Amino acid sequence: MNKLRELRTKKGLTQLDLSKIIGVSEKTVSAWERANRNPKPKELQKLEDYFKTPKEKIFFDLFSYKS
């Protein structure tokens, strides 16, 4: 599970607020939080820059490699 929802709520943002900041739809943010969809590299960078948190920590499952 990713930490996106935790970071978003700590900043007092709604999914709609974050979607406007990143430039995606509210449904996309919801899908990221439910781990139904992964952000594109450009979106990952915007999230990292906005939250000042490494993308690897926000989306741990996306960057963890299982053998």
Secondary structure, DSSP 4 states (H G I P E B T S, - for coil): --SHHHHHHHTT--HHHHHHHHTS-HHHHHHHHTTSS---HHHHHHHHHHHTS-HHHHTHHHH----
